[in-house]
Amino acid sequence: MSKFDHTEIDDAIHGRLRLGIMAYLSTVSPAPFVELKAKVNATDGNLSTHLSKLEEANYVRIEKTSSGKKPLTLVHLTKQGRAAWITYLNRIQKLLSAAE
């Protein structure tokens, strides 16, 4: 049985919606804001709030651009964000292994 310290879990990622954001961006980056909103089943305001927290942690980068005449917001997973995501998954795996 391996030891696990639950205090090592990254709180910036661990919230349910932020977890979904990170999981989706780890497979699709960049993701259009509208697509990400649909995938994690969030409102505009709720998604914006959680993206701000991830942006403060330097886990995501928001790019405002346009597609033709329409505004387009893209959400990128940063290198630091990908590393944090992998670390998060490894720590959760330790927690699961400790429970066996």
C-alpha positions as CSV (number, residue, x, y, z in Angstrom):
1,M,0.0,0.0,0.0
2,S,1.5,3.3,-1.0
3,K,1.1,6.5,1.1
4,F,-0.8,9.4,-0.3
5,D,-1.2,12.9,0.9
6,H,-4.4,14.4,-0.3
7,T,-3.1,17.9,0.3
8,E,-1.0,17.4,-2.8
9,I,-4.1,17.6,-5.1
10,D,-4.1,20.7,-7.2
11,D,-7.1,22.8,-6.1
12,A,-7.0,24.8,-9.3
13,I,-7.8,21.7,-11.2
14,H,-9.9,19.6,-8.7
15,G,-13.2,21.5,-9.0
16,R,-15.7,19.5,-11.1
17,L,-16.0,22.1,-13.9
18,R,-12.3,22.9,-14.0
19,L,-11.5,19.1,-14.0
20,G,-13.8,18.8,-17.1
21,I,-12.1,21.8,-18.8
22,M,-8.7,20.4,-18.2
23,A,-9.7,16.9,-19.4
24,Y,-11.2,18.2,-22.6
25,L,-8.4,20.6,-23.3
26,S,-5.9,17.8,-22.9
27,T,-7.4,16.1,-25.9
28,V,-8.5,19.2,-27.9
29,S,-6.4,22.3,-27.7
30,P,-7.3,25.0,-28.6
31,A,-11.0,24.6,-28.2
32,P,-13.5,27.3,-29.2
33,F,-15.2,28.7,-26.1
34,V,-18.7,27.7,-27.4
35,E,-17.5,24.1,-28.0
36,L,-15.9,23.9,-24.6
37,K,-19.1,25.4,-23.0
38,A,-21.2,22.7,-24.6
39,K,-18.8,19.9,-23.6
40,V,-18.7,20.8,-19.9
41,N,-22.3,21.9,-19.8
42,A,-21.7,25.3,-18.4
43,T,-23.1,28.8,-18.8
44,D,-21.0,31.6,-20.3
45,G,-20.5,33.3,-16.9
46,N,-19.7,30.0,-15.1
47,L,-17.2,28.9,-17.7
48,S,-15.6,32.4,-17.8
49,T,-15.2,32.3,-14.0
50,H,-13.5,28.9,-14.0
51,L,-11.3,29.7,-17.0
52,S,-10.1,32.9,-15.2
53,K,-9.0,30.6,-12.3
54,L,-7.1,28.3,-14.6
55,E,-5.7,31.3,-16.5
56,E,-4.4,32.8,-13.2
57,A,-2.6,29.5,-12.6
58,N,-1.1,29.7,-16.1
59,Y,-2.8,26.5,-17.1
60,V,-4.8,28.0,-20.0
61,R,-4.4,30.8,-22.3
62,I,-7.4,32.7,-23.8
63,E,-7.1,34.0,-27.4
64,K,-9.6,36.4,-28.7
65,T,-9.7,36.5,-32.5
66,S,-12.3,36.4,-35.2
67,S,-13.7,34.0,-37.8
68,G,-14.7,36.2,-40.7
69,K,-16.7,39.0,-39.1
70,K,-17.7,36.9,-36.0
71,P,-15.7,37.1,-32.8
72,L,-14.0,33.8,-31.8
73,T,-12.5,32.9,-28.4
74,L,-10.1,30.0,-28.3
75,V,-8.9,28.3,-25.1
76,H,-5.5,26.8,-25.2
77,L,-4.0,24.4,-22.7
78,T,-0.5,25.8,-21.9
79,K,2.7,23.6,-21.4
80,Q,2.4,24.4,-17.7
81,G,-1.2,23.3,-17.8
82,R,-0.4,20.0,-19.5
83,A,2.3,19.3,-16.9
84,A,-0.1,20.2,-14.1
85,W,-2.7,17.9,-15.6
86,I,-0.4,15.0,-15.8
87,T,0.8,15.6,-12.3
88,Y,-2.8,15.8,-11.1
89,L,-3.6,12.4,-12.8
90,N,-0.6,10.8,-11.2
91,R,-1.6,12.0,-7.8
92,I,-5.1,10.7,-8.3
93,Q,-3.7,7.4,-9.4
94,K,-1.7,7.3,-6.1
95,L,-4.9,7.9,-4.2
96,L,-6.6,5.1,-6.0
97,S,-3.6,2.7,-5.5
98,A,-3.6,3.6,-1.8
99,A,-7.2,2.5,-1.5
100,E,-6.6,-1.0,-2.8
